[in-house]
Amino acid sequence: MTIAEIMLGSNKAAGLVRSRKILKKQELIMSRPINFSAGPSMIPVEVLESLSADMVNYKATGLSLVEVSHRGPVYDEVHQEAVSLLRELLGVPEGYSVLFLGGGATLQFSMVPMNLMKGSADYANTGTWAKKAIAEAKKVGQVNVVFDGSSSNFSSLPDPASVKPSPGSSYLHITSNETIGGIQWKSFPDTGSVPLVADMSSDILSRPVDVSRFGLIYAGAQKNLGPSGVTLVIIRDDLLERSSDSLGAYLNYAVHAKANSLYNTPPVFPIWGVKLVLEQIKKRGGAAAVAKENAAQAAEIYNAIESSEGFYRSPVDPACRSDMNVVWRLKEESLEAEFIAQAGKAGLIGLKGHRSVGGCRASIYNAMTMEGVKRLTSFMADFARKNG
Ligand SMILES: Cc1ncc(COP(=O)(O)O)c(C=O)c1O
């Protein structure tokens, strides 16, 4: 046998191994349920596989990443890479700090007013999550509610041009996507010199945003960015001067910014997961590319609702329907439990609306695929045919 023949044989064998691996991955993806949960939610299979492959012996170091010092070079590379990918993919300008904190977005409901509020602040009351943010802010100072969606049962959002800061307000807070109500700001208020603060927990990096229009953005990772346990905060550096030294160290943004989120032990595992998710989003073409896919997937479900001749209905103003959390009701609300149960049997899970509002909800964050969404819409059509 010549060397050329041996090479050809080994190339063929390598090719065979590669196609078997691809096939196995396809089988794995096909065999998993389609997960429409609101959060924690779908994570790309390749990210889960990468976490699993490297869990015991991270990059041949002999140790897991979750058992080495957070101040050593192995973790440091992951930490810096996660920060720089976030900066790149979100287009975070110079003059902003990117922080990875614990405590979920819920801690940010308190940290934002503790650090930034000097007297009063404005809040748009757009639903469950905005209400929670308002409740915490009220413990710190005066809250001016600049929009109140309660009269429309939080089914709509104001024209951003009509949302203006009050005199003397420290900042204006919005919730860019209400995860439970299924409404999403399509553009943002212009608040002039008053910093705009946004809870982007359920739509961070699902679309391009102009970060320079915000004073502060925060988001729990567990929907679009990776595993739960880490919260992203992007803060304009001049606002760090508002953080008082009298705050507990962990509650102080300036402390975290100065230490590059290494003041104490950071949430190592979820930051590692976030880094892998960001690499995957970069490969997909970044925020603009995922936004296009997200919009197409949302349109597919809204079309299924609209074309059902009233069997399904959306309770949400079409102008602000969320591309992340599609909520709907059945004409016969008594059929909703049956719809959710049968969907579960068909491998479509997490479709139950939040317990506070009922109905159905499909959360279709960045990791969702059009194939997954089409399985849902064909199930919806089938269920309507059988029960309509
Ligand atoms: C818009 C929004 N804000 C805040 C939160 C609370 O986040 P966490 O559980 O990370 O505290 C959630 C959780 O689903 C959310 O959807």
The ligand as a Tripos MOL2 file, in Angstrom:
@<TRIPOS>MOLECULE
LIG
   16    16     1     0     0
SMALL
NO_CHARGES

@<TRIPOS>ATOM
      1 C1        -38.3540   41.1190   32.7330 C.3       1 LIG1
      2 C2        -37.8710   40.4000   33.9600 C.ar      1 LIG1
      3 N1        -37.2970   41.0990   34.9420 N.ar      1 LIG1
      4 C3        -36.8600   40.4990   36.0630 C.ar      1 LIG1
      5 C4        -36.9770   39.1460   36.2490 C.ar      1 LIG1
      6 C5        -36.4820   38.5210   37.5270 C.3       1 LIG1
      7 O1        -35.2860   37.9070   37.2310 O.3       1 LIG1
      8 P1        -34.4660   37.0140   38.2870 P.3       1 LIG1
      9 O2        -35.2210   35.7610   38.4770 O.co2     1 LIG1
     10 O3        -33.1510   36.8290   37.5590 O.co2     1 LIG1
     11 O4        -34.3040   37.7970   39.5270 O.co2     1 LIG1
     12 C6        -37.5570   38.3620   35.2460 C.ar      1 LIG1
     13 C7        -37.6880   36.8960   35.4210 C.2       1 LIG1
     14 O5        -38.2790   36.1870   34.6490 O.2       1 LIG1
     15 C8        -38.0090   39.0080   34.0740 C.ar      1 LIG1
     16 O6        -38.5810   38.3080   33.0970 O.3       1 LIG1
@<TRIPOS>BOND
     1     1     2 1
     2     2     3 ar
     3     2    15 ar
     4     3     4 ar
     5     4     5 ar
     6     5     6 1
     7     5    12 ar
     8     6     7 1
     9     7     8 1
    10     8     9 2
    11     8    10 1
    12     8    11 1
    13    12    13 1
    14    12    15 ar
    15    13    14 2
    16    15    16 1
@<TRIPOS>SUBSTRUCTURE
     1 LIG1         1 GROUP 0 **** ****
